[in-house]
């Protein structure tokens, strides 16, 4: 399919892996959520199918990762990316313009799916904001990002308060051990901490442990971490902090692209040491070693304490939006729920 934007020809094709990787490596703000390997992991259990689209113009190429949900032969929805799989949106080997994004939106509106959802990378989100027509629903979101362009030493010197530095030093002084890997062992250690964290929260909320564990496994299935670890390889690291032989905290780091991602974390709150602060310092150090310019810390769901934790590490809040186009408005859709 071809059409013209501001007098220039635009062509759309299925996204081949070779061109996907080429564009991904040239985009200065790309994150792991926009990589071809991430799509492989997302589609691993058969729930989603890769429906990504490649757009070519005389000035360059842009690619939109799209995961399609197909039910009984009906193209129910397509998203970039589905809930729980991060913010994606376009990657490009050229500067994005409002006219180009608007033409891509028009292309998406021609798709047969009942619902189309785009949650773009927050850094170039302003282009989407100016291009989205009023027929699309706008869902407000907020993420936190650390600027690492000056490197780790500058981050430590300029972004951290003296108390935060003291906490990291305390964890080291008390003998907290930090390990990292992406093997099945590390996946299991992370997931065990996640379930332990779930059980501790269930006790505080007076919820049955069986119900809490079932909900937790449904919300964050084990296969997702196994597949992402396998598909991303060295681009994914699971950091685990242990104290006196017991795992105390773990976090999942994604290092593909120029934008590193702090994806998930879990901890045993009964161990009263600042293990999470130490893990963040180690992950930020590794992001700088990889040459990443930004460290994405994700959304906080409106939880003030979580936002304060991220800001105490030097993260800046970025307000952006998810955009939803639906031929049928589902009352239970996440876009219709307060975030």
MARMIGU-392054 format. One record per residue (C-alpha): residue number from 0; x, y, z. Coordinates in Angstrom, 1 decimal, padded with zeros to 4 digits. Each point is the difference from the previous one (the first is absolute). Last residue first. Layout:
<lumzas>
<voti:NUM; xx:X; yy:Y; zz:Z>
...
</lumzas>
This chain:
<lumzas>
<voti:338; xx:-004.9; yy:004.8; zz:036.0>
<voti:337; xx:-003.7; yy:000.5; zz:-000.1>
<voti:336; xx:-001.8; yy:-002.6; zz:-002.2>
<voti:335; xx:-001.3; yy:000.6; zz:-003.5>
<voti:334; xx:003.4; yy:-000.6; zz:-001.6>
<voti:333; xx:000.3; yy:-003.2; zz:002.0>
<voti:332; xx:-003.1; yy:-001.3; zz:-001.9>
<voti:331; xx:-002.8; yy:-001.3; zz:002.2>
<voti:330; xx:-002.7; yy:002.1; zz:-001.6>
<voti:329; xx:001.2; yy:-001.0; zz:-003.5>
<voti:328; xx:-000.6; yy:002.7; zz:-002.6>
<voti:327; xx:-000.4; yy:-001.6; zz:-003.4>
<voti:326; xx:001.6; yy:001.6; zz:-003.1>
<voti:325; xx:002.8; yy:000.9; zz:002.3>
<voti:324; xx:003.0; yy:002.3; zz:-000.4>
<voti:323; xx:002.1; yy:000.3; zz:003.1>
<voti:322; xx:002.9; yy:002.4; zz:000.7>
<voti:321; xx:002.3; yy:-000.4; zz:003.1>
<voti:320; xx:001.2; yy:003.3; zz:001.4>
<voti:319; xx:003.0; yy:002.0; zz:001.2>
<voti:318; xx:001.1; yy:001.6; zz:003.2>
<voti:317; xx:003.7; yy:-000.4; zz:000.7>
<voti:316; xx:001.2; yy:000.1; zz:003.7>
<voti:315; xx:003.7; yy:000.5; zz:000.5>
<voti:314; xx:002.2; yy:-002.7; zz:001.6>
<voti:313; xx:002.8; yy:001.1; zz:002.2>
<voti:312; xx:000.2; yy:-003.0; zz:002.4>
<voti:311; xx:-002.3; yy:001.8; zz:002.5>
<voti:310; xx:-002.4; yy:000.5; zz:-002.9>
<voti:309; xx:-000.4; yy:-003.8; zz:-000.3>
<voti:308; xx:-000.7; yy:-000.5; zz:003.7>
<voti:307; xx:-002.4; yy:003.0; zz:000.1>
<voti:306; xx:-002.0; yy:-001.5; zz:-002.9>
<voti:305; xx:-000.2; yy:-003.3; zz:001.8>
<voti:304; xx:-001.1; yy:001.7; zz:003.2>
<voti:303; xx:-002.7; yy:002.0; zz:-001.9>
<voti:302; xx:-001.6; yy:-003.0; zz:-001.6>
<voti:301; xx:-001.8; yy:001.4; zz:-003.1>
<voti:300; xx:000.6; yy:-003.2; zz:-002.0>
<voti:299; xx:003.7; yy:000.4; zz:000.2>
<voti:298; xx:000.9; yy:000.0; zz:-003.6>
<voti:297; xx:003.4; yy:-001.0; zz:-001.4>
<voti:296; xx:003.6; yy:000.5; zz:001.2>
<voti:295; xx:001.5; yy:000.8; zz:-003.4>
<voti:294; xx:003.7; yy:000.6; zz:000.1>
<voti:293; xx:001.2; yy:002.3; zz:-002.7>
<voti:292; xx:003.2; yy:000.6; zz:-002.0>
<voti:291; xx:001.1; yy:-003.7; zz:-000.1>
<voti:290; xx:003.7; yy:-000.5; zz:-000.8>
<voti:289; xx:000.1; yy:-003.5; zz:001.3>
<voti:288; xx:002.3; yy:001.0; zz:002.9>
<voti:287; xx:-002.6; yy:002.6; zz:000.9>
<voti:286; xx:-002.8; yy:-002.6; zz:000.1>
<voti:285; xx:002.3; yy:-002.2; zz:002.2>
<voti:284; xx:000.5; yy:002.8; zz:002.5>
<voti:283; xx:-003.8; yy:000.7; zz:000.0>
<voti:282; xx:-000.6; yy:-003.7; zz:000.7>
<voti:281; xx:002.5; yy:000.0; zz:002.9>
<voti:280; xx:-001.4; yy:003.1; zz:001.6>
<voti:279; xx:-003.5; yy:-001.3; zz:-000.3>
<voti:278; xx:000.9; yy:-003.2; zz:001.7>
<voti:277; xx:001.6; yy:001.9; zz:002.9>
<voti:276; xx:-003.1; yy:002.0; zz:000.5>
<voti:275; xx:-002.1; yy:-003.1; zz:-000.1>
<voti:274; xx:002.1; yy:-001.7; zz:002.7>
<voti:273; xx:-000.5; yy:002.8; zz:002.5>
<voti:272; xx:000.0; yy:-002.4; zz:003.0>
<voti:271; xx:-003.0; yy:-001.0; zz:002.1>
<voti:270; xx:-000.5; yy:-003.6; zz:-001.1>
<voti:269; xx:-003.7; yy:-000.7; zz:000.7>
<voti:268; xx:-000.9; yy:001.9; zz:-003.1>
<voti:267; xx:001.1; yy:-002.9; zz:-002.2>
<voti:266; xx:000.4; yy:001.7; zz:-003.4>
<voti:265; xx:-001.4; yy:000.2; zz:-003.5>
<voti:264; xx:001.0; yy:001.9; zz:-003.1>
<voti:263; xx:-001.0; yy:000.4; zz:-003.6>
<voti:262; xx:001.0; yy:001.9; zz:-003.2>
<voti:261; xx:002.9; yy:002.4; zz:000.8>
<voti:260; xx:000.6; yy:000.9; zz:-003.6>
<voti:259; xx:003.1; yy:001.2; zz:-001.9>
<voti:258; xx:-000.6; yy:002.4; zz:-002.9>
<voti:257; xx:002.7; yy:-000.1; zz:-002.6>
<voti:256; xx:-001.1; yy:-003.3; zz:-001.3>
<voti:255; xx:-000.1; yy:-003.4; zz:001.8>
<voti:254; xx:000.9; yy:000.2; zz:003.7>
<voti:253; xx:-003.0; yy:-001.4; zz:001.9>
<voti:252; xx:000.4; yy:-000.4; zz:003.8>
<voti:251; xx:-002.2; yy:-002.2; zz:002.2>
<voti:250; xx:000.2; yy:000.6; zz:003.7>
<voti:249; xx:000.5; yy:-002.1; zz:003.1>
<voti:248; xx:-000.1; yy:000.4; zz:003.7>
<voti:247; xx:000.8; yy:-001.8; zz:003.3>
<voti:246; xx:001.3; yy:-003.4; zz:-001.1>
<voti:245; xx:001.3; yy:-001.9; zz:003.1>
<voti:244; xx:003.6; yy:-001.0; zz:000.4>
<voti:243; xx:000.9; yy:002.5; zz:002.7>
<voti:242; xx:-001.5; yy:002.8; zz:-002.2>
<voti:241; xx:-000.8; yy:-000.4; zz:-003.6>
<voti:240; xx:-000.5; yy:002.5; zz:-002.8>
<voti:239; xx:-001.1; yy:-001.4; zz:-003.4>
<voti:238; xx:000.4; yy:001.7; zz:-003.4>
<voti:237; xx:-001.8; yy:-001.6; zz:-002.9>
<voti:236; xx:001.7; yy:001.0; zz:-003.2>
<voti:235; xx:-001.5; yy:000.3; zz:-003.5>
<voti:234; xx:001.9; yy:001.1; zz:-003.1>
<voti:233; xx:002.4; yy:-002.9; zz:000.6>
<voti:232; xx:-002.7; yy:-002.4; zz:-001.3>
<voti:231; xx:-003.1; yy:001.9; zz:-001.2>
<voti:230; xx:-001.9; yy:-003.1; zz:-001.2>
<voti:229; xx:000.8; yy:-002.3; zz:002.9>
<voti:228; xx:-000.5; yy:002.6; zz:002.8>
<voti:227; xx:-003.1; yy:001.3; zz:-001.6>
<voti:226; xx:-001.4; yy:-003.5; zz:-000.3>
<voti:225; xx:000.7; yy:-001.0; zz:003.6>
<voti:224; xx:-001.3; yy:003.3; zz:001.3>
<voti:223; xx:-003.3; yy:-000.3; zz:-001.9>
<voti:222; xx:-000.3; yy:-003.7; zz:000.8>
<voti:221; xx:-000.2; yy:000.8; zz:003.7>
<voti:220; xx:-003.3; yy:001.8; zz:-000.4>
<voti:219; xx:-000.3; yy:003.6; zz:001.4>
<voti:218; xx:-003.7; yy:000.9; zz:000.4>
<voti:217; xx:-001.2; yy:-003.6; zz:000.0>
<voti:216; xx:002.8; yy:-001.1; zz:002.4>
<voti:215; xx:-000.8; yy:002.9; zz:002.3>
<voti:214; xx:-003.8; yy:-000.7; zz:-000.1>
<voti:213; xx:000.6; yy:-003.6; zz:000.9>
<voti:212; xx:002.5; yy:000.9; zz:002.8>
<voti:211; xx:-002.4; yy:002.4; zz:001.5>
<voti:210; xx:-002.9; yy:-002.5; zz:-000.1>
<voti:209; xx:002.1; yy:-002.7; zz:001.7>
<voti:208; xx:001.3; yy:002.5; zz:002.6>
<voti:207; xx:-003.5; yy:000.9; zz:001.1>
<voti:206; xx:-000.1; yy:003.9; zz:000.2>
<voti:205; xx:000.4; yy:001.8; zz:003.3>
<voti:204; xx:001.6; yy:003.0; zz:-001.7>
<voti:203; xx:003.2; yy:-000.2; zz:002.1>
<voti:202; xx:000.1; yy:-003.8; zz:-000.4>
<voti:201; xx:-000.6; yy:000.3; zz:-003.7>
<voti:200; xx:002.8; yy:002.4; zz:-000.3>
<voti:199; xx:002.4; yy:-002.5; zz:001.5>
<voti:198; xx:-001.3; yy:-002.7; zz:-002.2>
<voti:197; xx:000.6; yy:002.1; zz:-003.1>
<voti:196; xx:003.5; yy:000.9; zz:001.0>
<voti:195; xx:000.7; yy:-003.7; zz:000.4>
<voti:194; xx:-001.5; yy:-000.7; zz:-003.4>
<voti:193; xx:002.3; yy:002.7; zz:-001.6>
<voti:192; xx:003.0; yy:-001.3; zz:002.0>
<voti:191; xx:-000.6; yy:-003.5; zz:-001.4>
<voti:190; xx:-000.3; yy:001.5; zz:-003.5>
<voti:189; xx:003.3; yy:001.8; zz:000.2>
<voti:188; xx:001.8; yy:-003.2; zz:001.3>
<voti:187; xx:-001.7; yy:-002.0; zz:-002.7>
<voti:186; xx:001.1; yy:002.3; zz:-002.8>
<voti:185; xx:003.5; yy:000.0; zz:001.5>
<voti:184; xx:000.1; yy:-003.8; zz:000.0>
<voti:183; xx:-001.4; yy:-000.2; zz:-003.6>
<voti:182; xx:002.9; yy:002.0; zz:-001.1>
<voti:181; xx:000.1; yy:003.8; zz:-000.6>
<voti:180; xx:002.7; yy:001.1; zz:002.4>
<voti:179; xx:000.9; yy:002.4; zz:002.8>
<voti:178; xx:001.4; yy:-000.1; zz:003.5>
<voti:177; xx:000.1; yy:002.6; zz:002.8>
<voti:176; xx:001.1; yy:-001.0; zz:003.5>
<voti:175; xx:-001.1; yy:002.1; zz:003.0>
<voti:174; xx:002.9; yy:000.0; zz:002.5>
<voti:173; xx:-001.1; yy:002.7; zz:002.5>
<voti:172; xx:002.5; yy:002.4; zz:-001.5>
<voti:171; xx:-001.5; yy:-000.3; zz:-003.5>
<voti:170; xx:-003.5; yy:000.6; zz:001.2>
<voti:169; xx:001.3; yy:002.9; zz:002.1>
<voti:168; xx:001.7; yy:001.6; zz:-003.0>
<voti:167; xx:-003.2; yy:-000.1; zz:-001.9>
<voti:166; xx:-001.9; yy:001.5; zz:002.9>
<voti:165; xx:002.6; yy:002.7; zz:000.5>
<voti:164; xx:-000.2; yy:001.0; zz:-003.7>
<voti:163; xx:-003.8; yy:000.4; zz:000.5>
<voti:162; xx:000.5; yy:002.1; zz:003.1>
<voti:161; xx:002.6; yy:002.3; zz:-001.8>
<voti:160; xx:-002.5; yy:000.7; zz:-002.8>
<voti:159; xx:000.6; yy:-001.6; zz:-003.4>
<voti:158; xx:-000.3; yy:001.8; zz:-003.3>
<voti:157; xx:003.2; yy:002.0; zz:-000.3>
<voti:156; xx:002.9; yy:-002.1; zz:001.3>
<voti:155; xx:-001.3; yy:-003.5; zz:-000.7>
<voti:154; xx:-001.5; yy:001.0; zz:-003.4>
<voti:153; xx:003.2; yy:001.9; zz:-000.9>
<voti:152; xx:002.0; yy:-003.1; zz:000.8>
<voti:151; xx:-002.4; yy:-002.3; zz:-002.0>
<voti:150; xx:000.1; yy:001.9; zz:-003.3>
<voti:149; xx:-000.8; yy:003.5; zz:-001.2>
<voti:148; xx:-002.6; yy:-001.3; zz:-002.5>
<voti:147; xx:-001.8; yy:-002.0; zz:002.8>
<voti:146; xx:-003.3; yy:001.9; zz:000.1>
<voti:145; xx:-002.2; yy:-001.9; zz:002.4>
<voti:144; xx:-003.6; yy:-000.7; zz:-001.1>
<voti:143; xx:-003.3; yy:-000.2; zz:002.0>
<voti:142; xx:-003.4; yy:-000.8; zz:-001.6>
<voti:141; xx:-003.4; yy:001.6; zz:000.0>
<voti:140; xx:-003.1; yy:-001.0; zz:-001.9>
<voti:139; xx:-003.2; yy:001.7; zz:-001.2>
<voti:138; xx:-002.3; yy:-002.1; zz:-002.2>
<voti:137; xx:-001.0; yy:001.8; zz:-003.3>
<voti:136; xx:-002.8; yy:-001.5; zz:-002.0>
<voti:135; xx:000.4; yy:000.4; zz:-003.8>
<voti:134; xx:-002.7; yy:001.8; zz:-002.1>
<voti:133; xx:001.6; yy:003.3; zz:001.1>
<voti:132; xx:002.9; yy:-000.6; zz:-002.5>
<voti:131; xx:003.5; yy:-000.9; zz:001.3>
<voti:130; xx:002.8; yy:002.0; zz:-001.7>
<voti:129; xx:001.0; yy:002.6; zz:002.6>
<voti:128; xx:000.1; yy:-002.4; zz:002.9>
<voti:127; xx:001.8; yy:-002.6; zz:-002.1>
<voti:126; xx:002.8; yy:002.4; zz:-000.7>
<voti:125; xx:000.1; yy:000.9; zz:003.7>
<voti:124; xx:000.6; yy:-003.6; zz:000.9>
<voti:123; xx:003.6; yy:-000.1; zz:-001.2>
<voti:122; xx:001.4; yy:-000.7; zz:003.5>
<voti:121; xx:-003.0; yy:-001.8; zz:001.4>
<voti:120; xx:000.3; yy:-003.1; zz:-002.3>
<voti:119; xx:-003.4; yy:-000.4; zz:-001.5>
<voti:118; xx:-003.1; yy:-001.8; zz:001.4>
<voti:117; xx:-002.1; yy:-000.7; zz:-003.1>
<voti:116; xx:-003.3; yy:-001.9; zz:000.2>
<voti:115; xx:-002.1; yy:-001.2; zz:-002.9>
<voti:114; xx:-003.4; yy:-001.7; zz:000.6>
<voti:113; xx:-002.5; yy:-001.8; zz:-002.1>
<voti:112; xx:002.7; yy:-001.0; zz:-002.5>
<voti:111; xx:-000.6; yy:000.3; zz:-003.7>
<voti:110; xx:002.8; yy:002.5; zz:-000.6>
<voti:109; xx:-000.9; yy:003.2; zz:-001.8>
<voti:108; xx:000.4; yy:002.1; zz:003.2>
<voti:107; xx:003.6; yy:-001.2; zz:000.2>
<voti:106; xx:000.8; yy:001.5; zz:-003.4>
<voti:105; xx:-001.5; yy:003.3; zz:001.1>
<voti:104; xx:002.2; yy:-000.1; zz:003.1>
<voti:103; xx:003.0; yy:-000.6; zz:-002.3>
<voti:102; xx:-000.9; yy:003.1; zz:-002.0>
<voti:101; xx:-000.2; yy:002.0; zz:003.2>
<voti:100; xx:003.4; yy:-001.3; zz:001.1>
<voti:99; xx:001.5; yy:001.2; zz:-003.3>
<voti:98; xx:-001.6; yy:003.4; zz:000.1>
<voti:97; xx:001.0; yy:000.6; zz:003.6>
<voti:96; xx:003.6; yy:-000.8; zz:-000.8>
<voti:95; xx:002.3; yy:-002.6; zz:001.3>
<voti:94; xx:003.7; yy:000.5; zz:-000.5>
<voti:93; xx:001.6; yy:-002.7; zz:-002.1>
<voti:92; xx:001.2; yy:-003.6; zz:000.7>
<voti:91; xx:-003.3; yy:-000.7; zz:001.7>
<voti:90; xx:-001.6; yy:-001.8; zz:002.9>
<voti:89; xx:-003.7; yy:000.5; zz:000.5>
<voti:88; xx:-002.1; yy:-000.8; zz:003.1>
<voti:87; xx:001.2; yy:-002.2; zz:002.8>
<voti:86; xx:-001.1; yy:000.2; zz:003.7>
<voti:85; xx:000.3; yy:-003.2; zz:001.9>
<voti:84; xx:-001.2; yy:-003.5; zz:-000.1>
<voti:83; xx:-002.4; yy:-000.1; zz:002.9>
<voti:82; xx:-003.0; yy:001.3; zz:-002.0>
<voti:81; xx:000.5; yy:-000.6; zz:-003.7>
<voti:80; xx:002.6; yy:002.0; zz:-001.9>
<voti:79; xx:-000.3; yy:001.5; zz:-002.5>
<voti:78; xx:-003.5; yy:-001.5; zz:-000.3>
<voti:77; xx:-002.2; yy:-001.9; zz:-002.4>
<voti:76; xx:-003.5; yy:-001.2; zz:000.9>
<voti:75; xx:-002.8; yy:-002.5; zz:-000.7>
<voti:74; xx:001.0; yy:-001.2; zz:-003.5>
<voti:73; xx:-002.7; yy:-002.8; zz:000.0>
<voti:72; xx:001.1; yy:-003.5; zz:-001.1>
<voti:71; xx:-001.1; yy:-001.6; zz:003.3>
<voti:70; xx:001.9; yy:002.7; zz:002.0>
<voti:69; xx:003.0; yy:001.9; zz:-001.5>
<voti:68; xx:002.0; yy:002.3; zz:002.2>
<voti:67; xx:002.5; yy:001.9; zz:-002.1>
<voti:66; xx:003.3; yy:001.4; zz:001.3>
<voti:65; xx:001.2; yy:003.0; zz:-001.9>
<voti:64; xx:003.6; yy:001.4; zz:-000.1>
<voti:63; xx:-000.1; yy:003.2; zz:-002.3>
<voti:62; xx:002.9; yy:000.5; zz:-002.3>
<voti:61; xx:001.3; yy:003.1; zz:-001.7>
<voti:60; xx:002.2; yy:000.3; zz:-003.0>
<voti:59; xx:001.9; yy:002.8; zz:-001.8>
<voti:58; xx:-000.3; yy:003.3; zz:-001.8>
<voti:57; xx:-001.5; yy:-001.3; zz:-003.3>
<voti:56; xx:-002.7; yy:-001.8; zz:002.2>
<voti:55; xx:-000.3; yy:-003.5; zz:001.3>
<voti:54; xx:-002.4; yy:-001.3; zz:002.6>
<voti:53; xx:000.4; yy:-003.4; zz:001.6>
<voti:52; xx:-002.9; yy:-001.6; zz:001.9>
<voti:51; xx:-000.1; yy:-002.4; zz:002.9>
<voti:50; xx:-002.7; yy:-002.7; zz:000.1>
<voti:49; xx:001.9; yy:-002.5; zz:002.2>
<voti:48; xx:-002.6; yy:-002.3; zz:001.5>
<voti:47; xx:-001.2; yy:000.0; zz:003.6>
<voti:46; xx:-001.3; yy:-002.6; zz:002.4>
<voti:45; xx:002.1; yy:-002.7; zz:-001.6>
<voti:44; xx:002.2; yy:-000.5; zz:003.1>
<voti:43; xx:003.2; yy:001.4; zz:-001.7>
<voti:42; xx:-001.6; yy:003.0; zz:-001.6>
<voti:41; xx:001.3; yy:002.5; zz:002.6>
<voti:40; xx:003.4; yy:-001.7; zz:000.0>
<voti:39; xx:000.4; yy:000.3; zz:-003.7>
<voti:38; xx:-001.2; yy:003.7; zz:000.2>
<voti:37; xx:002.7; yy:000.7; zz:002.5>
<voti:36; xx:002.6; yy:-001.5; zz:-002.3>
<voti:35; xx:-001.1; yy:002.3; zz:-002.8>
<voti:34; xx:000.6; yy:003.0; zz:002.2>
<voti:33; xx:-002.4; yy:002.8; zz:001.0>
<voti:32; xx:-000.4; yy:-001.0; zz:003.6>
<voti:31; xx:003.8; yy:-000.3; zz:000.2>
<voti:30; xx:000.2; yy:003.8; zz:-000.2>
<voti:29; xx:000.6; yy:002.4; zz:-003.0>
<voti:28; xx:000.9; yy:003.6; zz:000.6>
<voti:27; xx:002.9; yy:000.6; zz:-002.4>
<voti:26; xx:-001.6; yy:-002.1; zz:-002.8>
<voti:25; xx:002.8; yy:-001.4; zz:-002.2>
<voti:24; xx:000.3; yy:-003.5; zz:001.6>
<voti:23; xx:-003.8; yy:-000.4; zz:-000.1>
<voti:22; xx:-000.1; yy:000.8; zz:-003.7>
<voti:21; xx:002.5; yy:-002.6; zz:-000.9>
<voti:20; xx:-001.5; yy:-002.6; zz:002.3>
<voti:19; xx:-003.5; yy:000.5; zz:-001.5>
<voti:18; xx:001.5; yy:-000.1; zz:-003.6>
<voti:17; xx:001.6; yy:-003.4; zz:000.7>
<voti:16; xx:-003.1; yy:-001.3; zz:001.9>
<voti:15; xx:-002.4; yy:000.7; zz:-002.8>
<voti:14; xx:-002.9; yy:002.3; zz:000.8>
<voti:13; xx:-003.0; yy:-000.5; zz:-002.3>
<voti:12; xx:-000.2; yy:002.8; zz:-002.6>
<voti:11; xx:-001.3; yy:003.6; zz:-000.2>
<voti:10; xx:001.0; yy:002.6; zz:-002.6>
<voti:9; xx:000.0; yy:003.8; zz:000.3>
<voti:8; xx:000.5; yy:002.2; zz:-003.0>
<voti:7; xx:000.7; yy:003.7; zz:000.6>
<voti:6; xx:-002.3; yy:002.8; zz:-001.0>
<voti:5; xx:-000.6; yy:001.1; zz:003.6>
<voti:4; xx:-000.9; yy:-003.6; zz:000.7>
<voti:3; xx:-000.8; yy:-002.3; zz:-002.9>
<voti:2; xx:-001.4; yy:-003.5; zz:-000.1>
<voti:1; xx:001.2; yy:-003.5; zz:-000.5>
<voti:0; xx:-001.3; yy:-003.5; zz:000.8>
</lumzas>
